[in-house]
Amino acid sequence: MDVAGFSRGKASRRSLGPAASSLAACLILTLLPAWTTEVKPSVPIVKPGGAVVRAARIDADGVETRLTLEITRSVQFRIFQLASPNRLVLDLDNVSFRLPKDAAATSAGLIGAYRFGLLAPTRSRIVIDLKAPAKIVSSAMQPADAHGMHRLVLRLAPTDEASFLQAIERLTPPPKLRPTHHEAHVVAPPAPTAKPVIVIDPGHGGLDSGTVGTLNRAEKDVVLVFARILREQLVKSGRYRVMLTRDSDVFVSLDERVRFAREKGCHLFISLHTDSVPTRLAHLNVKGATVYTTSEKASDEEARALAEKENLSDIIAGADVSSEEHDAVNDILVDLMKRETMNSSRTFTNFVLGSLRQTTALSREPHRSAAFRVLRAPDVPSVLIELGYLSNREEEKLLLSKEWQARTARSIAQAVDAYFAKGLAKNQ
């Protein structure tokens, strides 16, 4: 099948007449993840000889709260504060973590919780959630002890909200989080005769693990495995150019995922995720795939809650979301684009549901909508597909199987083919 007629460059996104037809080709899919029996926790990307954090401890005496990290060698670090919610962020150069699974669950003094992981190749991050405003008394890397271990000690003391905010203003603003994979640079959009570009977006990554299943599988690993399988299915057809927003365990902000797809002149953006329900609701046996499209008003409370959870990804990773960048495009043009984009999204949703219905269970309400930030591009039709629930043990086992992953990836690839075939027929 020849699908070259769907290609378009940036110019067509900024015009009114031709925009309608080219927008129908500009689909973003957002999928939620699947697991294979060979899914393993992602390996941090550190240079040979990188340091390892082997222990972490929180101490509080009513006056100060101290976070102590035991590290195999001295490293460069940087600490800054963020508000809404109040957090401390500690960036470390070329560090991996070998901590107990429950290490971050520790809460004491001013520290409510913390999380850690890879932010980018050779750069790791610890995000500390504060119970109350805190000031940094000191932060220092201590010399090696008799066992060769270095200690990074962070001392915190209580302060008031106004002083906390003033301290943020005095500090150098944290750098914007940018994609770190090899595809992250801006390139010219594909030529009109090029193959359609499909961008697959494995959700979460780095220190944002996403949901965790009953078998202790992290969503970020599940979706990356499935994204690679889906890429293989699409590439072998010879009809598309396929890219990933991340191809390793790194964090990519929501805005960067959307920006990357638009800069690549994408025709299809697939963002992969899995869902879960709280433990107290596990007995309800909730399962099945769901396809989400974007809308300012959620179709129901469950859709609103899921969008709210997914939209917290940047905050979880310690990103400053107080001044997000937005496209300055004429409101009328944006409204027209959004209308056409939403129509295209619904068209693709029908193809995906029809295809998935043949290979996997669907949820009680398989098509829902909510205000997902990763689906907000006005000129890119977008769908978000929940492939299943990691909180359902039986479904998690299914999602982990190679056979299910291959079968489901084929179903999605067939939906992609059908969508482009319909668009070509419509424009011939």
C-alpha positions as CSV (number, residue, x, y, z in Angstrom):
1,M,0.0,0.0,0.0
2,D,1.3,3.4,-1.0
3,V,0.8,5.9,1.9
4,A,3.1,8.7,0.7
5,G,0.1,10.9,0.1
6,F,-0.2,11.5,3.8
7,S,3.1,13.3,4.3
8,R,3.2,16.9,5.1
9,G,5.6,19.5,6.4
10,K,5.3,22.3,9.0
11,A,3.8,24.8,6.5
12,S,0.6,22.8,6.1
13,R,-0.1,23.1,9.8
14,R,-0.2,26.8,9.7
15,S,-2.5,27.3,6.7
16,L,-6.3,27.1,6.7
17,G,-7.6,25.4,3.5
18,P,-5.1,22.5,3.1
19,A,-4.8,22.1,6.9
20,A,-8.0,20.0,7.1
21,S,-6.7,17.3,4.8
22,S,-3.1,17.3,6.2
23,L,-4.4,17.3,9.8
24,A,-6.2,14.1,9.1
25,A,-2.7,12.6,8.5
26,C,-1.2,14.0,11.6
27,L,-2.3,11.5,14.2
28,I,-0.9,11.1,17.7
29,L,-1.6,7.8,19.4
30,T,-1.1,7.5,23.1
31,L,-1.0,3.9,24.2
32,L,-0.7,2.5,27.7
33,P,1.7,-0.4,28.2
34,A,2.0,-4.1,27.9
35,W,4.5,-6.5,29.6
36,T,6.5,-9.4,28.3
37,T,7.9,-12.3,30.4
38,E,11.3,-10.9,29.6
39,V,10.7,-7.4,30.8
40,K,13.4,-6.5,33.2
41,P,14.1,-3.3,35.3
42,S,15.9,-0.8,33.1
43,V,19.6,-0.5,33.6
44,P,20.8,3.0,34.4
45,I,23.0,4.6,31.8
46,V,26.2,5.5,33.6
47,K,29.7,5.8,32.4
48,P,32.2,3.1,33.4
49,G,33.4,3.9,36.9
50,G,30.3,5.8,37.8
51,A,29.4,6.2,41.5
52,V,26.7,4.0,43.2
53,V,24.4,5.1,46.0
54,R,24.3,2.1,48.3
55,A,22.4,3.5,51.3
56,A,20.1,6.3,52.3
57,R,19.0,7.4,55.7
58,I,16.7,10.2,57.1
59,D,17.3,11.5,60.6
60,A,15.2,14.0,62.5
61,D,15.7,15.5,65.9
62,G,13.0,18.1,66.1
63,V,15.4,20.9,65.1
64,E,16.9,19.6,61.8
65,T,16.2,16.9,59.3
66,R,19.1,15.2,57.6
67,L,19.2,13.1,54.5
68,T,22.5,11.1,54.2
69,L,23.5,9.2,51.1
70,E,26.4,6.7,51.1
71,I,28.1,6.8,47.8
72,T,31.0,4.8,46.4
73,R,33.0,7.9,45.4
74,S,32.7,11.7,45.5
75,V,30.5,13.2,42.8
76,Q,29.4,16.6,41.6
77,F,25.9,17.5,42.7
78,R,23.4,20.4,42.5
79,I,20.4,21.2,44.7
80,F,17.5,23.5,44.1
81,Q,14.0,24.1,45.4
82,L,10.6,24.1,43.7
83,A,7.1,25.2,44.8
84,S,3.6,24.0,44.0
85,P,4.1,21.5,45.6
86,N,7.1,22.3,47.7
87,R,10.1,20.1,46.8
88,L,13.8,19.9,47.0
89,V,15.6,18.4,43.9
90,L,19.1,16.9,44.1
91,D,20.9,16.3,40.8
92,L,23.9,13.9,40.8
93,D,26.5,13.3,38.0
94,N,27.0,9.8,36.7
95,V,25.3,8.0,39.6
96,S,23.3,4.8,39.8
97,F,21.2,3.6,42.8
98,R,21.4,0.2,44.6
99,L,18.9,0.9,47.3
100,P,16.3,-1.4,48.9
101,K,12.9,-1.2,47.2
102,D,11.3,0.4,50.2
103,A,14.0,3.0,50.8
104,A,12.0,5.9,49.4
105,A,9.0,5.1,51.6
106,T,10.9,6.4,54.6
107,S,9.3,9.6,56.1
108,A,10.7,11.6,59.0
109,G,10.9,15.3,60.0
110,L,10.4,17.6,57.1
111,I,10.7,14.9,54.5
112,G,7.4,13.3,53.5
113,A,8.8,11.0,50.8
114,Y,11.5,10.9,48.1
115,R,12.1,9.2,44.8
116,F,15.2,8.6,42.7
117,G,16.2,7.5,39.3
118,L,17.8,8.4,36.0
119,L,16.9,11.8,34.6
120,A,19.2,11.6,31.5
121,P,22.2,9.6,30.5
122,T,24.9,10.2,33.1
123,R,22.6,12.4,35.2
124,S,20.4,11.1,38.1
125,R,18.0,12.9,40.3
126,I,16.4,12.7,43.8
127,V,13.1,14.5,44.3
128,I,12.2,15.2,48.0
129,D,8.6,16.0,48.9
130,L,8.5,18.3,51.8
131,K,5.9,18.1,54.6
132,A,6.4,21.8,55.3
133,P,8.6,24.7,53.9
134,A,12.3,24.0,54.6
135,K,15.5,25.9,54.2
136,I,18.8,24.2,53.3
137,V,21.2,24.6,56.2
138,S,24.0,22.9,54.4
139,S,24.8,20.3,51.7
140,A,28.2,18.7,51.6
141,M,30.1,15.7,50.3
142,Q,32.2,14.2,53.1
143,P,35.6,12.5,52.6
144,A,35.7,8.7,52.3
145,D,35.5,6.7,55.5
146,A,37.6,3.7,56.5
147,H,35.5,1.6,54.1
148,G,36.0,3.9,51.2
149,M,32.4,5.2,51.3
150,H,31.7,8.9,50.8
151,R,28.7,10.6,52.4
152,L,26.5,13.3,50.9
153,V,24.7,15.0,53.8
154,L,21.8,17.4,53.3
155,R,20.6,19.3,56.4
156,L,17.2,21.0,56.5
157,A,15.5,23.2,59.0
158,P,11.9,24.6,59.1
159,T,11.1,28.0,57.6
160,D,8.0,29.9,56.6
161,E,6.4,29.8,53.1
162,A,7.5,33.3,52.2
163,S,11.1,32.6,52.9
164,F,10.9,29.4,51.0
165,L,9.6,31.2,47.9
166,Q,12.2,33.9,48.3
167,A,14.9,31.3,48.3
168,I,13.6,29.9,45.1
169,E,13.8,33.3,43.4
170,R,17.4,33.8,44.6
171,L,18.6,30.5,43.1
172,T,19.5,30.0,39.5
173,P,16.5,28.6,37.7
174,P,16.8,24.8,37.1
175,P,17.5,23.9,33.5
176,K,14.6,23.0,31.2
177,L,14.3,19.2,30.8
178,R,15.1,18.3,27.2
179,P,15.0,15.0,25.4
180,T,18.3,13.2,25.7
181,H,18.0,10.5,23.1
182,H,19.7,10.6,19.7
183,E,16.5,11.8,18.0
184,A,16.0,14.8,20.2
185,H,17.5,17.5,17.9
186,V,15.4,19.6,15.7
187,V,15.4,18.6,12.1
188,A,13.6,19.7,8.9
189,P,10.2,18.1,8.4
190,P,10.1,15.3,5.9
191,A,9.7,16.0,2.2
192,P,6.1,15.7,0.8
193,T,7.0,12.3,-0.8
194,A,8.5,10.8,2.3
195,K,6.9,7.9,4.2
196,P,4.5,8.8,7.0
197,V,6.3,9.4,10.3
198,I,5.1,7.5,13.3
199,V,6.4,8.6,16.8
200,I,5.9,6.0,19.5
201,D,6.0,7.5,23.0
202,P,6.7,5.0,25.9
203,G,5.3,6.8,28.9
204,H,7.2,7.7,32.0
205,G,10.9,6.8,32.3
206,G,13.9,7.6,34.6
207,L,12.8,8.4,38.1
208,D,9.1,8.5,37.0
209,S,8.3,4.8,37.2
210,G,4.6,5.1,36.5
211,T,2.4,2.5,38.1
212,V,3.8,-0.7,39.5
213,G,2.1,-4.1,39.1
214,T,1.3,-6.9,41.4
215,L,4.5,-8.6,40.2
216,N,6.5,-5.5,41.0
217,R,6.9,-4.5,37.3
218,A,7.3,-0.8,36.6
219,E,5.1,0.7,33.9
220,K,8.1,2.6,32.4
221,D,9.8,-0.7,31.6
222,V,6.6,-2.4,30.3
223,V,5.8,0.4,27.8
224,L,9.4,0.6,26.5
225,V,9.4,-3.1,25.7
226,F,6.0,-2.9,24.0
227,A,7.1,0.3,22.1
228,R,10.0,-1.6,20.6
229,I,7.8,-4.5,19.6
230,L,5.3,-2.1,18.0
231,R,8.1,-0.3,16.2
232,E,9.4,-3.6,14.7
233,Q,5.9,-4.4,13.5
234,L,5.5,-1.0,11.8
235,V,9.0,-0.9,10.3
236,K,8.9,-4.3,8.7
237,S,5.9,-3.2,6.7
238,G,8.2,-0.8,4.9
239,R,5.4,1.8,4.8
240,Y,6.5,4.1,7.7
241,R,9.4,5.9,9.4
242,V,9.2,5.1,13.1
243,M,10.8,6.9,16.0
244,L,10.6,6.7,19.8
245,T,10.5,9.6,22.2
246,R,12.8,7.6,24.4
247,D,14.7,4.3,23.7
248,S,16.2,3.9,27.2
249,D,15.3,4.5,30.8
250,V,15.4,8.3,30.8
251,F,12.9,11.0,31.7
252,V,11.3,13.1,29.0
253,S,8.9,15.9,29.9
254,L,5.3,15.9,28.6
255,D,5.9,19.1,26.6
256,E,9.0,17.6,25.0
257,R,7.2,14.5,23.9
258,V,4.7,16.6,22.0
259,R,7.3,19.0,20.7
260,F,9.5,16.2,19.5
261,A,6.6,14.7,17.5
262,R,5.7,18.1,15.9
263,E,9.3,18.8,15.0
264,K,9.6,15.5,13.3
265,G,6.4,16.3,11.2
266,C,4.8,13.2,12.7
267,H,1.7,11.6,11.2
268,L,1.1,9.3,14.1
269,F,2.2,9.6,17.7
270,I,1.7,6.6,19.9
271,S,2.1,7.1,23.7
272,L,2.1,3.8,25.7
273,H,1.0,3.4,29.3
274,T,-0.7,0.9,31.6
275,D,-3.2,1.5,34.3
276,S,-4.0,0.3,37.9
277,V,-6.6,0.7,40.6
278,P,-5.9,1.1,44.3
279,T,-5.3,-2.0,46.4
280,R,-8.7,-1.5,48.2
281,L,-10.4,-1.9,44.8
282,A,-8.4,-4.9,43.5
283,H,-11.3,-7.3,44.3
284,L,-13.4,-5.6,41.6
285,N,-11.2,-7.3,39.0
286,V,-11.0,-4.2,36.8
287,K,-9.3,-5.1,33.5
288,G,-9.3,-4.3,29.8
289,A,-7.9,-1.8,27.2
290,T,-9.3,1.7,26.9
291,V,-8.7,4.4,24.2
292,Y,-8.7,8.0,25.3
293,T,-9.0,11.1,23.2
294,T,-8.5,14.7,24.4
295,S,-11.2,17.0,25.7
296,E,-11.3,19.9,28.2
297,K,-14.3,18.2,30.0
298,A,-13.7,14.6,31.0
299,S,-16.2,12.0,29.9
300,D,-16.4,10.7,33.4
301,E,-14.7,10.8,36.8
302,E,-12.3,7.9,36.1
303,A,-11.1,9.6,32.9
304,R,-10.5,12.9,34.8
305,A,-8.6,11.1,37.6
306,L,-6.4,9.2,35.1
307,A,-5.5,12.4,33.2
308,E,-4.7,14.2,36.5
309,K,-2.4,11.3,37.4
310,E,-0.6,11.2,34.1
311,N,-0.3,15.0,34.0
312,L,1.7,14.9,37.3
313,S,4.6,13.2,35.5
314,D,6.8,16.3,35.3
315,I,6.1,17.2,38.9
316,I,7.1,13.7,40.0
317,A,10.4,14.1,38.1
318,G,11.2,17.5,39.7
319,A,10.4,19.6,36.7
320,D,9.4,23.3,37.1
321,V,6.0,23.5,35.4
322,S,5.2,27.1,36.6
323,S,6.0,28.6,33.2
324,E,5.3,26.0,30.5
325,E,5.8,27.1,26.9
326,H,2.8,27.4,24.7
327,D,2.4,28.0,21.0
328,A,1.4,31.5,20.2
329,V,-1.0,30.8,17.3
330,N,-4.2,32.7,16.3
331,D,-7.1,31.4,18.5
332,I,-9.4,31.0,15.5
333,L,-6.8,28.9,13.6
334,V,-6.2,26.8,16.7
335,D,-10.0,26.2,17.2
336,L,-10.3,25.0,13.6
337,M,-7.2,22.8,13.9
338,K,-8.5,21.3,17.2
339,R,-11.9,20.5,15.6
340,E,-10.3,18.7,12.7
341,T,-7.8,17.0,14.9
342,M,-10.5,15.7,17.3
343,N,-12.4,14.3,14.3
344,S,-9.3,12.5,13.1
345,S,-8.7,11.2,16.6
346,R,-12.2,9.7,16.8
347,T,-11.7,8.1,13.4
348,F,-8.5,6.4,14.5
349,T,-10.1,5.4,17.8
350,N,-12.7,3.4,15.9
351,F,-10.1,1.6,14.0
352,V,-8.1,0.8,17.2
353,L,-11.0,-0.5,19.1
354,G,-12.2,-2.6,16.2
355,S,-8.8,-4.2,15.9
356,L,-8.0,-4.6,19.6
357,R,-11.4,-6.2,20.2
358,Q,-10.3,-9.2,18.1
359,T,-7.2,-9.8,20.3
360,T,-7.6,-8.6,23.8
361,A,-10.3,-7.6,26.4
362,L,-11.7,-4.1,26.4
363,S,-12.7,-2.2,29.5
364,R,-16.4,-1.5,30.4
365,E,-16.1,2.0,28.7
366,P,-13.5,1.5,26.0
367,H,-13.6,5.0,24.6
368,R,-13.2,7.9,27.1
369,S,-11.8,11.5,27.0
370,A,-10.0,13.9,29.3
371,A,-7.5,16.7,29.3
372,F,-4.3,14.8,28.9
373,R,-1.3,17.2,28.4
374,V,0.5,14.9,26.1
375,L,-2.5,14.9,23.7
376,R,-2.9,18.7,23.6
377,A,-1.2,19.6,20.2
378,P,-3.9,21.4,18.2
379,D,-2.6,20.1,14.9
380,V,-1.9,16.5,15.8
381,P,-4.9,14.0,16.2
382,S,-4.2,12.2,19.4
383,V,-5.4,9.1,21.2
384,L,-4.2,7.5,24.4
385,I,-4.6,3.7,24.6
386,E,-4.6,1.9,28.0
387,L,-3.5,-1.6,27.1
388,G,-4.5,-3.1,30.5
389,Y,-4.3,-3.0,34.2
390,L,-1.1,-4.0,36.0
391,S,-3.1,-4.1,39.3
392,N,-5.0,-7.2,37.9
393,R,-2.7,-10.1,38.5
394,E,-4.2,-12.3,35.8
395,E,-4.2,-9.5,33.2
396,E,-0.6,-8.6,34.2
397,K,0.5,-12.1,33.4
398,L,-1.2,-11.8,30.1
399,L,0.4,-8.5,29.4
400,L,3.8,-10.0,30.2
401,S,3.5,-12.8,27.6
402,K,5.5,-12.5,24.4
403,E,2.6,-14.0,22.5
404,W,0.1,-11.4,23.7
405,Q,2.6,-8.5,23.0
406,A,3.2,-9.6,19.5
407,R,-0.5,-10.2,18.8
408,T,-1.5,-6.9,20.2
409,A,1.2,-5.0,18.4
410,R,0.0,-6.6,15.1
411,S,-3.5,-5.4,15.9
412,I,-2.4,-1.8,16.5
413,A,-0.3,-1.9,13.3
414,Q,-3.4,-3.1,11.4
415,A,-5.4,-0.2,12.8
416,V,-2.6,2.2,11.6
417,D,-2.8,0.7,8.1
418,A,-6.6,1.0,8.0
419,Y,-6.4,4.6,9.2
420,F,-4.0,5.7,6.5
421,A,-5.8,3.6,3.8
422,K,-9.1,5.4,4.7
423,G,-7.3,8.8,4.5
424,L,-5.8,8.0,1.1
425,A,-9.1,6.9,-0.3
426,K,-10.8,10.0,1.0
427,N,-8.2,12.3,-0.6
428,Q,-7.9,10.5,-4.0
